[in-house]
């Protein structure tokens, strides 16, 4: 079995292990259960396929199942939309285009201008592998100044998992870090031949004590919105409601905006932070 086959096998096993017979609506059959969750024959019955066929799927020996089989399997395993996308990616045959290493990503000038226009809230653009491609001043103040780091460190996952400052600054660090690992797992299923992604995963495996546990859960996630909380050394506690959008014209870039409630403590703190960190006008002597 190759690496992709093992990935598929592990994903299917971990997904069926979390679905109890009771949750799946199956009657108790009296057999002793040696493992948690559903057996292979139970998944096959729920999906309307033979046990032999499902076993071949879980062993990475069945290729290109029909959309109907995928839908039935996703329903049997109670997969959410991110997990359905991941299953489809794992079962797809890599095309030559998918095997070709992608070139460096660039942010077009109009998007840089948009980030500067959003000067009252943190905003940044993520690329492949959670690379931080561009950010505005408040994003660099609230998270970290990615522009001041070496180019290989311009990465959100690397910041959350390896930068000691992140553990102190990111509220609910464990949840945010685990979700970021799930986002990387989803991308790894889609871009199995991305060498830089493999290198990042290798580095996180070696250097982050928690990464392997979360990675081996095979959780996947596509984040579109949610809550973030940061402890800033100057501005104090900051609470955001973030939204993420695919950039028009480039599905591999994501605009992330950290919104705040007007008139809230966070909004007031951000205004003060913007004033404290504003660059001096050209020609103004420092005090």
C-alpha positions in Angstrom: 0.0 0.0 0.0 1.4 3.4 -0.9 1.3 6.6 1.3 -2.0 7.7 -0.2 -3.5 4.3 0.3 -2.4 4.4 4.0 -3.8 7.9 4.4 -7.2 6.7 3.0 -7.2 3.6 5.2 -6.3 5.5 8.4 -8.9 8.2 7.6 -11.7 5.6 7.1 -10.8 3.7 10.2 -10.7 6.7 12.4 -14.0 7.9 11.0 -15.9 4.6 11.6 -14.3 4.3 15.0 -16.1 7.4 16.2 -19.6 6.3 15.0 -21.4 4.1 17.5 -24.0 1.6 16.4 -26.6 3.4 18.4 -25.8 6.7 16.7 -26.0 4.9 13.3 -29.4 3.4 14.2 -28.2 -0.2 14.2 -29.7 -2.7 16.6 -27.6 -4.5 19.1 -26.5 -7.8 17.6 -25.0 -9.4 20.7 -21.5 -9.7 19.3 -18.5 -8.7 21.4 -16.9 -5.5 20.0 -13.2 -5.5 20.1 -12.8 -2.0 18.7 -14.8 1.2 19.2 -17.3 2.3 16.6 -18.7 0.5 13.6 -17.4 -2.7 12.0 -16.5 -2.8 8.3 -19.6 -4.9 7.5 -21.8 -2.4 9.3 -20.4 0.5 7.3 -20.9 -1.5 4.1 -24.5 -2.2 5.0 -25.2 1.4 5.8 -23.6 2.6 2.6 -25.3 -0.1 0.5 -22.1 -1.7 -0.8 -20.7 -5.2 -0.2 -18.4 -5.8 2.7 -15.7 -6.9 0.2 -15.9 -3.7 -1.7 -15.7 -1.5 1.5 -12.8 -3.6 2.7 -11.0 -2.9 -0.5 -11.7 0.8 -0.1 -10.3 0.8 3.4 -7.2 -1.1 2.2 -6.6 1.4 -0.6 -7.3 -1.2 -3.3 -10.5 0.3 -4.9 -10.2 3.3 -7.3 -12.6 5.9 -8.5 -15.9 5.0 -6.7 -18.9 6.6 -8.2 -20.3 9.8 -6.8 -23.3 7.8 -5.5 -21.0 5.5 -3.6 -19.1 8.4 -2.1 -22.3 10.1 -1.0 -23.6 6.9 0.6 -20.2 6.3 2.3 -20.1 9.8 3.6 -23.6 9.4 5.0 -22.8 6.1 6.7 -19.7 7.6 8.4 -21.5 10.9 9.3 -18.9 13.0 7.5 -19.2 16.8 7.6 -18.5 18.9 4.5 -14.8 19.2 5.1 -14.5 15.4 5.6 -16.5 14.7 2.5 -14.1 17.0 0.6 -11.1 15.2 2.1 -12.5 11.7 1.2 -13.0 12.8 -2.4 -9.4 14.2 -2.5 -8.0 10.9 -1.2 -9.9 8.8 -3.7 -9.0 11.0 -6.7 -6.2 9.9 -9.0 -3.5 12.6 -9.0 -3.4 14.2 -12.5 -0.2 15.5 -14.0 -1.3 19.0 -13.1 -1.8 18.0 -9.4 1.7 16.4 -9.4 3.5 19.5 -10.8 5.0 21.7 -8.1 3.2 25.0 -7.9 5.2 28.2 -8.3 5.5 31.0 -5.7 2.3 32.8 -4.9 2.0 36.5 -5.4 -0.6 38.9 -4.0 -1.9 41.4 -6.7 -1.6 45.1 -6.0 -5.4 45.6 -5.6 -5.4 43.2 -2.6 -2.5 44.9 -1.0 -4.5 48.1 -1.3 -7.5 46.4 0.2 -5.5 45.4 3.3 -4.4 48.9 3.8 -8.0 50.2 3.5 -9.0 47.8 6.3 -6.8 49.8 8.6 -9.2 49.6 11.6 -9.1 45.8 12.0 -6.4 43.1 11.5 -6.5 41.5 8.0 -4.2 39.2 6.1 -4.0 36.9 3.1 -3.1 33.2 3.5 -1.9 31.1 0.7 -1.0 27.4 0.4 0.1 25.7 3.6 -1.2 28.6 5.6 1.6 30.8 4.3 1.1 34.4 5.2 1.4 36.2 1.9 0.4 39.7 3.0 -0.9 41.5 6.1 -1.9 44.9 7.3 -0.3 46.8 10.3 -2.9 45.7 12.9 -2.5 42.1 11.9 1.2 42.3 12.4 0.6 44.0 15.8 -2.1 41.6 17.1 -0.5 38.3 15.9 3.2 38.8 15.1 5.2 40.8 12.5 5.6 38.1 9.9 7.4 40.6 7.6 10.2 40.8 10.2 10.7 37.0 10.2 12.8 35.0 7.8 10.8 34.1 4.6 10.3 30.4 5.6 8.7 31.5 8.8 5.9 33.5 7.1 3.4 30.7 8.0 0.5 30.8 10.4 0.7 27.1 11.4 4.4 27.4 12.2 3.7 30.5 14.3 0.9 28.9 16.3 2.7 25.6 16.9 6.4 26.6 17.2 6.6 30.2 18.3 6.7 30.4 22.2 5.0 33.8 22.0 1.9 32.3 20.4 1.1 30.2 23.4 0.9 33.3 25.6 -0.7 35.5 23.0 -3.4 33.2 21.5 -6.4 32.7 23.7 -7.6 29.1 23.8 -4.3 28.2 22.2 -4.9 24.4 22.2 -8.2 24.7 20.2 -6.7 27.1 17.7 -3.5 25.1 17.2 -5.5 21.8 16.8 -7.8 23.4 14.2 -4.8 24.7 12.3 -3.4 21.1 12.1 -6.8 20.0 10.8 -6.6 22.6 8.1 -3.1 21.4 7.1 -4.5 17.8 7.0 -7.2 18.8 4.6 -4.6 20.6 2.3 -2.3 17.5 2.4 -5.1 15.4 1.0 -5.6 17.7 -1.9 -1.9 18.4 -2.5 -0.1 15.2 -1.8 2.9 16.1 -3.9 3.6 19.5 -2.4 7.2 19.2 -1.2 7.1 22.4 0.9 4.0 21.2 2.7 5.7 17.9 3.4 8.7 19.7 4.8 6.5 21.9 7.0 4.6 18.8 8.3 8.0 17.1 9.0 9.3 20.2 10.9 6.1 20.4 13.0 6.3 16.6 13.7 9.8 17.0 15.1 9.5 20.3 16.9 5.9 20.4 18.3 5.1 18.1 21.2 1.4 18.2 20.3 1.4 18.0 16.6 1.6 14.2 16.1 -1.3 13.6 18.4 -3.5 16.0 16.5 -2.2 14.9 13.1 -2.9 11.2 13.8 -6.6 12.1 14.7 -7.1 12.6 10.9 -9.4 15.5 11.7 -9.9 17.9 8.7 -11.3 21.4 8.7 -12.0 24.2 6.3 -12.4 27.4 8.4 -14.7 30.1 7.1 -15.7 32.0 10.2 -15.4 31.8 14.0 -14.1 33.5 17.1 -10.5 34.4 18.1 -9.1 35.8 21.3 -5.7 37.3 21.8 -3.8 38.6 24.9 -1.9 41.6 23.6 1.0 43.0 25.9 -0.1 46.6 25.3 -3.8 46.4 24.4 -4.9 43.6 26.7 -7.6 41.1 25.8 -8.9 41.4 22.3 -11.9 39.5 21.0 -12.6 39.1 17.3 -15.3 37.5 15.0 -13.3 36.5 12.0 -14.5 35.8 8.4 -12.5 34.1 5.7 -13.1 34.5 1.9 -11.5 32.9 -1.1 -9.9 35.6 -3.2 -11.7 36.2 -6.5 -9.6 34.9 -9.3 -7.3 32.7 -7.1 -8.9 29.9 -5.1 -5.5 29.2 -3.4 -5.6 32.6 -1.6 -7.8 33.4 1.4 -8.6 36.8 2.8 -9.0 36.7 6.6 -10.6 39.7 8.4 -10.8 40.0 12.2 -14.0 42.0 12.8 -14.9 43.7 16.1 -18.2 44.9 17.6 -18.5 48.7 17.1 -18.1 50.5 20.5 -16.7 47.4 22.2 -13.7 47.3 24.5 -11.8 45.6 21.6 -12.7 48.3 19.2 -11.4 51.0 21.6 -8.3 49.0 22.3 -7.5 48.6 18.6 -7.8 52.4 18.1 -5.3 52.9 20.9 -3.0 50.3 19.5 -3.2 51.8 16.1 -2.2 55.2 17.6 0.6 53.8 19.7 2.2 51.9 16.8 1.6 54.5 14.0 4.8 55.3 12.1 6.0 58.8 12.6 5.3 61.2 9.7 8.4 61.7 7.5 10.6 64.4 9.0 9.2 64.2 12.5 11.9 64.0 15.1 11.6 61.1 17.6 11.1 62.3 21.3 
